[in-house]
Amino acid sequence: MRGDLGPHDVARLNLETVSDVLDAAGVPYLLVRDPEVRHRIAVRRERRADALAAIARALADAPVYAEPIGRGAPPGGHARDVTGWPDHDIRLYRPVTQPSEALRFAADCGCDLEFWESTPAGGLRATRPTLVGRDIPASALEPAELAVGGRRHPSLAVFTQTFTDEPDFPVDAVYTWVDGADPAWRERRAAALGERVPHPADGGESRYRSRDELRYSLRSLAMYAPWVRRIWIVTDRQVPAWLNIGHPRIAVVDHRDVFTDADALPTYNSHAIETQLHHIDGLSEHFLYLNDDFFLGRPLTPGRFFHPAGLTRCFPSPTAIPQGPRDDRDPTWIAAAKNNRELIRRAFGRGTVHAFKHAPYALRRSVLDELERRFAAEFAATARSRIRSGRDLSVVSSLYHHYGLCTGQAVAGELSADTVPLSRGSGLPTLARLLEARDREVFCLNDMASGDLTEEQKDEAAAGFLERYFPVTAPWEAAGPDRT
Protein backbone atom coordinates (compact mmCIF):
# COMPACT_ATOMS: atom_id res chain seq x y z
CA MET A 1 0.00 0.00 0.00
CA ARG A 2 1.15 3.55 -0.79
CA GLY A 3 -0.51 6.72 0.44
CA ASP A 4 1.67 9.19 -1.44
CA LEU A 5 1.10 8.29 -5.10
CA GLY A 6 -1.25 9.72 -7.70
CA PRO A 7 -1.98 8.22 -11.13
CA HIS A 8 0.95 9.90 -12.89
CA ASP A 9 3.31 8.71 -10.14
CA VAL A 10 2.10 5.12 -10.48
CA ALA A 11 2.35 5.25 -14.28
CA ARG A 12 5.92 6.54 -14.00
CA LEU A 13 6.90 3.73 -11.62
CA ASN A 14 5.41 1.12 -13.96
CA LEU A 15 7.38 2.64 -16.83
CA GLU A 16 10.57 2.44 -14.79
CA THR A 17 9.86 -1.17 -13.84
CA VAL A 18 9.65 -2.20 -17.49
CA SER A 19 12.50 -0.01 -18.74
CA ASP A 20 14.80 -1.25 -15.96
CA VAL A 21 14.21 -4.84 -17.06
CA LEU A 22 14.84 -4.08 -20.73
CA ASP A 23 17.96 -2.04 -19.96
CA ALA A 24 19.39 -4.85 -17.83
CA ALA A 25 18.67 -7.41 -20.55
CA GLY A 26 20.15 -5.26 -23.32
CA VAL A 27 16.86 -5.11 -25.25
CA PRO A 28 16.59 -1.77 -27.10
CA TYR A 29 13.31 0.09 -26.69
CA LEU A 30 11.67 3.43 -27.50
CA LEU A 31 9.41 5.51 -25.28
CA VAL A 32 6.36 6.49 -27.34
CA ARG A 33 4.89 9.85 -26.30
CA ASP A 34 1.14 9.60 -25.75
CA PRO A 35 -1.47 11.90 -24.19
CA GLU A 36 -2.79 9.17 -21.89
CA VAL A 37 -1.59 8.65 -18.32
CA ARG A 38 -0.23 5.23 -19.27
CA HIS A 39 3.18 5.09 -20.90
CA ARG A 40 4.03 3.12 -24.04
CA ILE A 41 7.29 1.34 -24.83
CA ALA A 42 8.05 -0.06 -28.28
CA VAL A 43 10.40 -2.96 -28.99
CA ARG A 44 11.13 -4.36 -32.44
CA ARG A 45 9.07 -7.50 -33.01
CA GLU A 46 12.17 -9.60 -33.69
CA ARG A 47 13.20 -8.95 -30.06
CA ARG A 48 9.79 -9.91 -28.63
CA ALA A 49 10.95 -13.26 -27.24
CA ASP A 50 13.99 -11.64 -25.61
CA ALA A 51 11.87 -8.90 -24.03
CA LEU A 52 9.25 -11.29 -22.65
CA ALA A 53 11.88 -13.71 -21.33
CA ALA A 54 13.56 -10.82 -19.52
CA ILE A 55 10.22 -9.70 -18.05
CA ALA A 56 9.33 -13.20 -16.88
CA ARG A 57 12.75 -13.77 -15.34
CA ALA A 58 13.27 -10.40 -13.64
CA LEU A 59 9.73 -10.03 -12.29
CA ALA A 60 9.06 -13.65 -11.36
CA ASP A 61 8.80 -12.86 -7.65
CA ALA A 62 7.54 -9.28 -7.91
CA PRO A 63 3.87 -8.28 -7.53
CA VAL A 64 3.67 -7.28 -11.19
CA TYR A 65 0.82 -8.39 -13.43
CA ALA A 66 0.25 -8.41 -17.16
CA GLU A 67 -2.66 -8.17 -19.58
CA PRO A 68 -2.56 -8.89 -23.31
CA ILE A 69 -3.82 -5.89 -25.32
CA GLY A 70 -6.19 -6.06 -28.26
CA ARG A 71 -9.31 -7.75 -29.52
CA GLY A 72 -9.59 -11.40 -28.68
CA ALA A 73 -6.83 -11.13 -26.12
CA PRO A 74 -6.84 -13.90 -23.50
CA PRO A 75 -7.09 -13.16 -19.77
CA GLY A 76 -4.08 -11.71 -18.03
CA GLY A 77 -1.97 -13.10 -15.24
CA HIS A 78 1.35 -12.72 -13.47
CA ALA A 79 4.30 -11.21 -15.32
CA ARG A 80 6.24 -14.46 -14.91
CA ASP A 81 3.81 -16.17 -17.32
CA VAL A 82 4.09 -13.85 -20.32
CA THR A 83 6.51 -15.98 -22.36
CA GLY A 84 3.80 -18.45 -23.33
CA TRP A 85 1.24 -15.87 -24.38
CA PRO A 86 0.04 -15.45 -27.97
CA ASP A 87 1.14 -12.65 -30.26
CA HIS A 88 -0.26 -9.58 -28.46
CA ASP A 89 1.17 -6.44 -26.96
CA ILE A 90 1.38 -6.58 -23.16
CA ARG A 91 0.27 -4.15 -20.45
CA LEU A 92 2.33 -4.50 -17.25
CA TYR A 93 1.45 -3.01 -13.90
CA ARG A 94 2.07 -3.20 -10.19
CA PRO A 95 -1.23 -2.72 -8.30
CA VAL A 96 -1.17 0.17 -5.85
CA THR A 97 -3.81 0.69 -3.18
CA GLN A 98 -4.15 3.64 -0.82
CA PRO A 99 -4.21 2.72 2.89
CA SER A 100 -7.92 3.66 3.01
CA GLU A 101 -8.50 1.23 0.10
CA ALA A 102 -10.69 3.91 -1.50
CA LEU A 103 -8.25 4.55 -4.35
CA ARG A 104 -6.69 1.76 -6.40
CA PHE A 105 -4.43 1.90 -9.42
CA ALA A 106 -3.93 -1.13 -11.63
CA ALA A 107 -3.87 -1.62 -15.40
CA ASP A 108 -5.24 1.90 -15.91
CA CYS A 109 -1.77 3.18 -14.94
CA GLY A 110 0.20 0.32 -16.48
CA CYS A 111 3.02 0.42 -19.00
CA ASP A 112 2.22 -0.88 -22.48
CA LEU A 113 4.95 -3.00 -24.06
CA GLU A 114 4.37 -2.98 -27.82
CA PHE A 115 6.11 -4.99 -30.51
CA TRP A 116 6.55 -3.03 -33.73
CA GLU A 117 7.24 -4.49 -37.17
CA SER A 118 10.36 -3.57 -39.09
CA THR A 119 9.34 -2.56 -42.62
CA PRO A 120 11.21 -3.65 -45.78
CA ALA A 121 12.33 -0.04 -46.28
CA GLY A 122 13.91 0.11 -42.83
CA GLY A 123 11.14 1.92 -41.00
CA LEU A 124 8.81 0.85 -38.19
CA ARG A 125 5.10 0.06 -38.17
CA ALA A 126 3.33 0.52 -34.84
CA THR A 127 0.75 -1.96 -33.65
CA ARG A 128 -1.69 0.91 -33.03
CA PRO A 129 -1.81 4.62 -33.86
CA THR A 130 0.69 7.03 -32.36
CA LEU A 131 0.83 10.82 -32.36
CA VAL A 132 2.65 10.61 -35.71
CA GLY A 133 0.61 7.79 -37.23
CA ARG A 134 1.36 4.08 -37.44
CA ASP A 135 4.13 4.12 -40.05
CA ILE A 136 7.44 5.78 -39.21
CA PRO A 137 9.86 5.80 -42.19
CA ALA A 138 13.55 5.11 -41.81
CA SER A 139 14.29 8.79 -42.40
CA ALA A 140 12.31 9.66 -39.23
CA LEU A 141 14.08 7.24 -36.88
CA GLU A 142 16.45 9.87 -35.51
CA PRO A 143 17.14 8.93 -31.87
CA ALA A 144 16.28 11.31 -29.05
CA GLU A 145 15.28 11.19 -25.39
CA LEU A 146 12.08 11.89 -23.48
CA ALA A 147 12.08 12.76 -19.78
CA VAL A 148 9.51 11.36 -17.37
CA GLY A 149 9.80 12.39 -13.74
CA GLY A 150 13.37 13.56 -14.20
CA ARG A 151 14.54 10.32 -15.81
CA ARG A 152 15.43 10.25 -19.49
CA HIS A 153 14.37 7.40 -21.75
CA PRO A 154 15.36 6.59 -25.35
CA SER A 155 12.83 7.74 -27.93
CA LEU A 156 12.63 9.27 -31.40
CA ALA A 157 12.97 12.92 -32.34
CA VAL A 158 9.50 12.87 -33.91
CA PHE A 159 8.01 12.27 -30.45
CA THR A 160 9.79 15.26 -28.92
CA GLN A 161 7.93 17.74 -31.13
CA THR A 162 5.03 19.88 -29.98
CA PHE A 163 2.34 19.49 -32.62
CA THR A 164 0.03 22.15 -33.97
CA ASP A 165 -3.02 20.47 -32.44
CA GLU A 166 -1.55 20.64 -28.92
CA PRO A 167 -1.86 23.71 -26.67
CA ASP A 168 1.65 25.11 -26.22
CA PHE A 169 1.39 27.76 -23.52
CA PRO A 170 1.50 27.87 -19.72
CA VAL A 171 -1.75 27.50 -17.81
CA ASP A 172 -2.27 28.72 -14.24
CA ALA A 173 -5.17 28.15 -11.85
CA VAL A 174 -6.91 30.79 -9.72
CA TYR A 175 -9.11 30.27 -6.68
CA THR A 176 -11.05 32.71 -4.55
CA TRP A 177 -11.34 31.48 -0.97
CA VAL A 178 -12.75 32.58 2.35
CA ASP A 179 -12.83 30.99 5.79
CA GLY A 180 -16.22 32.08 7.06
CA ALA A 181 -15.43 30.83 10.57
CA ASP A 182 -12.53 33.27 11.02
CA PRO A 183 -13.60 35.69 13.83
CA ALA A 184 -11.53 38.57 12.45
CA TRP A 185 -13.06 38.17 9.00
CA ARG A 186 -16.59 37.94 10.46
CA GLU A 187 -16.01 41.10 12.47
CA ARG A 188 -14.79 42.96 9.39
CA ARG A 189 -17.76 41.74 7.39
CA ALA A 190 -20.29 42.74 10.03
CA ALA A 191 -18.78 46.22 10.29
CA ALA A 192 -18.76 46.72 6.53
CA LEU A 193 -22.25 45.45 5.81
CA GLY A 194 -24.12 46.94 8.75
CA GLU A 195 -27.83 46.23 8.36
CA ARG A 196 -27.69 45.09 4.74
CA VAL A 197 -29.03 41.56 4.28
CA PRO A 198 -28.03 39.28 1.38
CA HIS A 199 -30.71 37.84 -0.90
CA PRO A 200 -32.06 34.67 0.80
CA ALA A 201 -31.44 32.59 -2.35
CA ASP A 202 -27.74 33.45 -2.36
CA GLY A 203 -26.76 30.82 0.15
CA GLY A 204 -26.40 32.94 3.27
CA GLU A 205 -23.78 31.54 5.62
CA SER A 206 -23.38 28.42 3.47
CA ARG A 207 -21.58 30.59 0.90
CA TYR A 208 -18.77 31.20 3.42
CA ARG A 209 -18.72 27.90 5.31
CA SER A 210 -15.47 26.01 4.83
CA ARG A 211 -15.45 22.21 4.87
CA ASP A 212 -11.83 22.08 3.78
CA GLU A 213 -12.99 21.93 0.16
CA LEU A 214 -10.01 23.99 -0.97
CA ARG A 215 -7.54 21.38 0.32
CA TYR A 216 -9.24 18.65 -1.71
CA SER A 217 -9.80 20.76 -4.80
CA LEU A 218 -6.07 21.49 -4.81
CA ARG A 219 -5.39 17.78 -4.36
CA SER A 220 -7.52 17.14 -7.44
CA LEU A 221 -5.24 19.46 -9.44
CA ALA A 222 -2.14 17.70 -8.13
CA MET A 223 -3.58 14.29 -9.03
CA TYR A 224 -5.23 15.02 -12.34
CA ALA A 225 -3.72 18.23 -13.79
CA PRO A 226 0.00 18.25 -12.93
CA TRP A 227 0.52 20.49 -15.99
CA VAL A 228 -0.90 23.52 -14.12
CA ARG A 229 2.06 25.87 -13.78
CA ARG A 230 1.11 27.92 -10.71
CA ILE A 231 -1.88 28.21 -8.39
CA TRP A 232 -3.07 31.61 -7.15
CA ILE A 233 -5.37 31.81 -4.13
CA VAL A 234 -7.13 35.17 -3.75
CA THR A 235 -8.18 35.90 -0.16
CA ASP A 236 -9.06 38.66 2.28
CA ARG A 237 -6.08 38.53 4.65
CA GLN A 238 -6.52 34.79 5.21
CA VAL A 239 -4.26 31.78 4.65
CA PRO A 240 -5.32 28.14 5.16
CA ALA A 241 -3.46 26.74 8.17
CA TRP A 242 -2.42 23.62 6.26
CA LEU A 243 -0.99 25.46 3.23
CA ASN A 244 2.76 25.79 2.69
CA ILE A 245 2.86 29.30 1.23
CA GLY A 246 6.56 28.86 0.49
CA HIS A 247 5.89 26.21 -2.13
CA PRO A 248 7.02 27.49 -5.56
CA ARG A 249 3.73 26.59 -7.25
CA ILE A 250 1.53 28.38 -4.70
CA ALA A 251 0.86 32.11 -4.31
CA VAL A 252 -1.61 33.69 -1.90
CA VAL A 253 -2.86 37.06 -3.17
CA ASP A 254 -4.71 39.60 -1.05
CA HIS A 255 -7.72 41.52 -2.36
CA ARG A 256 -5.71 44.71 -1.87
CA ASP A 257 -3.18 43.49 -4.44
CA VAL A 258 -5.71 42.95 -7.25
CA PHE A 259 -8.38 45.64 -6.84
CA THR A 260 -7.52 48.71 -8.90
CA ASP A 261 -10.04 50.77 -6.89
CA ALA A 262 -8.98 50.62 -3.25
CA ASP A 263 -12.25 52.29 -2.24
CA ALA A 264 -14.14 49.17 -3.38
CA LEU A 265 -12.68 47.27 -0.42
CA PRO A 266 -13.52 45.51 1.73
CA THR A 267 -15.83 43.35 -0.34
CA TYR A 268 -17.80 40.20 0.45
CA ASN A 269 -19.11 39.70 -3.06
CA SER A 270 -17.59 37.04 -5.30
CA HIS A 271 -18.97 38.83 -8.37
CA ALA A 272 -16.90 41.87 -7.39
CA ILE A 273 -13.73 39.88 -6.76
CA GLU A 274 -14.09 38.07 -10.07
CA THR A 275 -13.97 41.37 -11.99
CA GLN A 276 -10.39 41.85 -10.77
CA LEU A 277 -8.69 38.47 -11.26
CA HIS A 278 -6.88 39.50 -14.44
CA HIS A 279 -4.97 42.10 -12.40
CA ILE A 280 -2.99 39.39 -10.55
CA ASP A 281 0.65 40.26 -11.15
CA GLY A 282 2.45 37.32 -12.79
CA LEU A 283 -0.69 35.39 -13.76
CA SER A 284 -0.38 33.54 -17.06
CA GLU A 285 -2.41 34.68 -20.08
CA HIS A 286 -4.36 31.40 -20.06
CA PHE A 287 -5.75 30.25 -16.73
CA LEU A 288 -8.47 28.22 -15.08
CA TYR A 289 -10.72 29.79 -12.47
CA LEU A 290 -12.12 27.41 -9.87
CA ASN A 291 -14.43 27.80 -6.93
CA ASP A 292 -13.18 25.78 -3.99
CA ASP A 293 -16.10 23.38 -4.44
CA PHE A 294 -14.95 22.42 -7.96
CA PHE A 295 -13.00 19.17 -8.31
CA LEU A 296 -11.31 17.33 -11.14
CA GLY A 297 -12.52 13.76 -11.14
CA ARG A 298 -10.00 12.08 -13.44
CA PRO A 299 -6.88 12.94 -15.46
CA LEU A 300 -7.36 15.81 -17.91
CA THR A 301 -5.15 17.60 -20.42
CA PRO A 302 -4.90 21.35 -21.18
CA GLY A 303 -6.67 20.67 -24.46
CA ARG A 304 -9.85 19.90 -22.56
CA PHE A 305 -10.05 23.58 -21.62
CA PHE A 306 -8.09 25.41 -24.32
CA HIS A 307 -8.06 25.17 -28.11
CA PRO A 308 -4.57 24.80 -29.62
CA ALA A 309 -5.02 28.25 -31.19
CA GLY A 310 -5.34 29.72 -27.70
CA LEU A 311 -9.11 30.09 -27.62
CA THR A 312 -10.86 29.14 -24.41
CA ARG A 313 -13.44 26.38 -24.29
CA CYS A 314 -16.75 26.97 -22.52
CA PHE A 315 -19.22 24.34 -21.42
CA PRO A 316 -22.90 25.31 -21.79
CA SER A 317 -25.28 23.95 -19.19
CA PRO A 318 -28.79 22.65 -19.93
CA THR A 319 -30.02 25.29 -17.47
CA ALA A 320 -31.81 28.08 -19.35
CA ILE A 321 -31.82 31.61 -17.96
CA PRO A 322 -35.45 32.84 -18.03
CA GLN A 323 -36.14 35.32 -20.78
CA GLY A 324 -37.41 38.78 -19.95
CA PRO A 325 -35.97 41.66 -17.94
CA ARG A 326 -34.37 41.43 -14.52
CA ASP A 327 -36.87 41.11 -11.68
CA ASP A 328 -36.35 42.03 -8.03
CA ARG A 329 -37.42 38.50 -7.12
CA ASP A 330 -34.62 36.95 -9.16
CA PRO A 331 -31.77 35.32 -7.23
CA THR A 332 -28.70 37.42 -7.84
CA TRP A 333 -27.06 34.78 -10.06
CA ILE A 334 -30.11 34.90 -12.36
CA ALA A 335 -30.18 38.69 -12.23
CA ALA A 336 -26.48 38.83 -13.12
CA ALA A 337 -27.02 36.47 -16.07
CA LYS A 338 -29.79 38.76 -17.31
CA ASN A 339 -27.49 41.77 -16.94
CA ASN A 340 -24.87 39.91 -18.96
CA ARG A 341 -27.51 39.19 -21.61
CA GLU A 342 -28.37 42.86 -21.89
CA LEU A 343 -24.71 43.79 -22.44
CA ILE A 344 -24.37 41.14 -25.15
CA ARG A 345 -27.59 42.34 -26.81
CA ARG A 346 -26.42 45.95 -26.82
CA ALA A 347 -22.93 45.09 -28.09
CA PHE A 348 -23.72 42.41 -30.67
CA GLY A 349 -27.48 42.32 -31.21
CA ARG A 350 -27.54 38.70 -30.05
CA GLY A 351 -29.36 36.93 -27.24
CA THR A 352 -28.22 34.41 -24.65
CA VAL A 353 -30.04 31.38 -23.30
CA HIS A 354 -27.92 28.96 -21.33
CA ALA A 355 -25.86 29.20 -18.20
CA PHE A 356 -22.53 27.38 -18.07
CA LYS A 357 -21.60 24.27 -16.12
CA HIS A 358 -20.33 24.51 -12.56
CA ALA A 359 -16.86 23.48 -13.67
CA PRO A 360 -13.43 25.11 -14.02
CA TYR A 361 -13.74 28.20 -16.22
CA ALA A 362 -11.09 28.61 -18.91
CA LEU A 363 -10.12 32.28 -19.22
CA ARG A 364 -7.63 34.64 -20.83
CA ARG A 365 -6.30 37.77 -19.15
CA SER A 366 -6.35 39.75 -22.39
CA VAL A 367 -10.03 39.02 -23.00
CA LEU A 368 -10.92 40.01 -19.44
CA ASP A 369 -8.97 43.22 -19.91
CA GLU A 370 -10.83 43.84 -23.17
CA LEU A 371 -14.15 43.27 -21.40
CA GLU A 372 -13.23 45.65 -18.59
CA ARG A 373 -12.34 48.40 -21.05
CA ARG A 374 -15.44 47.85 -23.19
CA PHE A 375 -17.88 47.76 -20.27
CA ALA A 376 -15.95 49.99 -17.89
CA ALA A 377 -18.93 51.47 -16.04
CA GLU A 378 -20.60 48.10 -15.48
CA PHE A 379 -17.33 46.49 -14.33
CA ALA A 380 -16.66 49.33 -11.91
CA ALA A 381 -20.18 49.16 -10.47
CA THR A 382 -19.87 45.42 -9.87
CA ALA A 383 -16.42 45.85 -8.32
CA ARG A 384 -17.88 48.37 -5.85
CA SER A 385 -20.80 46.11 -4.89
CA ARG A 386 -19.82 44.87 -1.42
CA ILE A 387 -22.46 42.14 -1.30
CA ARG A 388 -24.21 40.40 -4.17
CA SER A 389 -26.67 42.68 -5.90
CA GLY A 390 -29.24 42.35 -8.65
CA ARG A 391 -27.22 44.91 -10.61
CA ASP A 392 -24.01 42.81 -10.70
CA LEU A 393 -22.38 41.16 -13.66
CA SER A 394 -21.18 37.56 -13.40
CA VAL A 395 -18.02 37.95 -15.44
CA VAL A 396 -15.98 34.75 -15.23
CA SER A 397 -18.85 32.27 -15.00
CA SER A 398 -21.02 33.73 -17.78
CA LEU A 399 -20.32 37.08 -19.46
CA TYR A 400 -16.77 36.16 -20.53
CA HIS A 401 -17.94 33.04 -22.36
CA HIS A 402 -20.83 34.68 -24.20
CA TYR A 403 -18.51 37.52 -25.19
CA GLY A 404 -15.85 35.07 -26.32
CA LEU A 405 -18.35 33.22 -28.50
CA CYS A 406 -19.45 36.50 -30.08
CA THR A 407 -15.90 37.71 -30.76
CA GLY A 408 -14.34 34.44 -31.88
CA GLN A 409 -12.22 34.13 -28.74
CA ALA A 410 -14.03 31.11 -27.26
CA VAL A 411 -15.54 27.88 -28.56
CA ALA A 412 -18.17 25.62 -27.04
CA GLY A 413 -16.88 22.30 -25.75
CA GLU A 414 -18.02 19.17 -23.94
CA LEU A 415 -17.13 18.19 -20.40
CA SER A 416 -18.68 15.41 -18.33
CA ALA A 417 -19.72 17.08 -15.09
CA ASP A 418 -21.97 16.53 -12.10
CA THR A 419 -23.29 19.11 -9.66
CA VAL A 420 -24.14 17.41 -6.37
CA PRO A 421 -26.66 19.18 -4.08
CA LEU A 422 -24.76 18.75 -0.82
CA SER A 423 -27.62 20.18 1.25
CA ARG A 424 -30.08 17.51 0.14
CA GLY A 425 -30.23 13.85 1.03
CA SER A 426 -30.97 13.11 -2.62
CA GLY A 427 -27.36 14.01 -3.38
CA LEU A 428 -25.85 11.27 -1.20
CA PRO A 429 -26.36 8.45 -3.75
CA THR A 430 -24.59 10.62 -6.34
CA LEU A 431 -21.57 10.90 -4.04
CA ALA A 432 -21.51 7.13 -3.66
CA ARG A 433 -21.76 6.63 -7.42
CA LEU A 434 -18.98 9.14 -8.10
CA LEU A 435 -16.70 7.42 -5.61
CA GLU A 436 -17.33 4.01 -7.13
CA ALA A 437 -17.22 4.91 -10.83
CA ARG A 438 -14.79 7.87 -10.87
CA ASP A 439 -16.11 8.55 -14.36
CA ARG A 440 -16.80 12.30 -14.28
CA GLU A 441 -14.17 14.69 -15.54
CA VAL A 442 -15.26 17.33 -13.04
CA PHE A 443 -17.85 17.72 -10.31
CA CYS A 444 -19.11 20.37 -7.91
CA LEU A 445 -20.35 19.92 -4.34
CA ASN A 446 -22.95 22.67 -4.25
CA ASP A 447 -24.07 23.70 -0.75
CA MET A 448 -27.36 25.44 -1.42
CA ALA A 449 -29.31 27.70 0.94
CA SER A 450 -32.11 25.20 1.49
CA GLY A 451 -32.18 21.45 1.96
CA ASP A 452 -33.12 18.61 4.26
CA LEU A 453 -29.66 17.89 5.73
CA THR A 454 -28.26 19.53 8.85
CA GLU A 455 -24.88 21.25 8.81
CA GLU A 456 -23.43 18.32 10.74
CA GLN A 457 -24.78 15.84 8.19
CA LYS A 458 -23.35 17.89 5.33
CA ASP A 459 -19.99 18.12 7.10
CA GLU A 460 -19.91 14.35 7.57
CA ALA A 461 -20.94 13.61 3.98
CA ALA A 462 -18.40 16.01 2.47
CA ALA A 463 -15.51 14.96 4.70
CA GLY A 464 -16.05 11.25 4.15
CA PHE A 465 -16.40 11.59 0.40
CA LEU A 466 -13.52 13.99 -0.22
CA GLU A 467 -10.96 12.12 1.87
CA ARG A 468 -11.78 8.89 0.07
CA TYR A 469 -11.77 10.44 -3.40
CA PHE A 470 -8.59 12.49 -2.86
CA PRO A 471 -6.48 10.69 -0.23
CA VAL A 472 -3.11 11.70 -1.71
CA THR A 473 -1.52 14.64 0.11
CA ALA A 474 -0.55 17.44 -2.28
CA PRO A 475 3.06 18.67 -2.29
CA TRP A 476 2.03 22.14 -1.05
CA GLU A 477 0.34 20.87 2.10
CA ALA A 478 2.46 21.81 5.10
CA ALA A 479 2.85 18.19 6.20
CA GLY A 480 2.98 16.76 2.69
CA PRO A 481 5.86 15.15 0.81
CA ASP A 482 8.03 17.34 -1.36
CA ARG A 483 7.21 16.13 -4.86
CA THR A 484 8.24 19.25 -6.74
Secondary structure, DSSP 8 states (H G I E B T S, - for coil): --SS--HHHHHHHHHHHHHHHHHHHT---EEE--SSSSEEEEEEGGGHHHHHHHHHHHTTTSS-EEEEESTT----EEGGGGGGS-S-EEEEE--EE-TTSS-EESGGG-EEEEEEEE-TTS-EE-SS--TT-SEE-GGG--EEEEEETTEEEEEEGGGGS--TTS--S-EEEEEE---TT-HHHHHHHHHHHTT----GGG-GGGGT--SSHHHHHHHHHHHH-TT---EEEEESS---TTB-TTSTTEEEEEGGGT-S-GGG-S---HHHHHTSGGG-TT--SEEEEE-TTEEE-S---GGGTB-TTS-EEE-EEEEE--SSS--TTS-HHHHHHHHHHHHHHHHHS----EEE-SS-EEEEHHHHHHHHHHTHHHHHHHHT-SS--TT---IIIIIHHHHHHHHTSEEE----EEEEETTSGGGHHHHHHHHHH---SEEEEE--S--SS-HHHHHHHHHHHHHHH--S--TTBTTS----
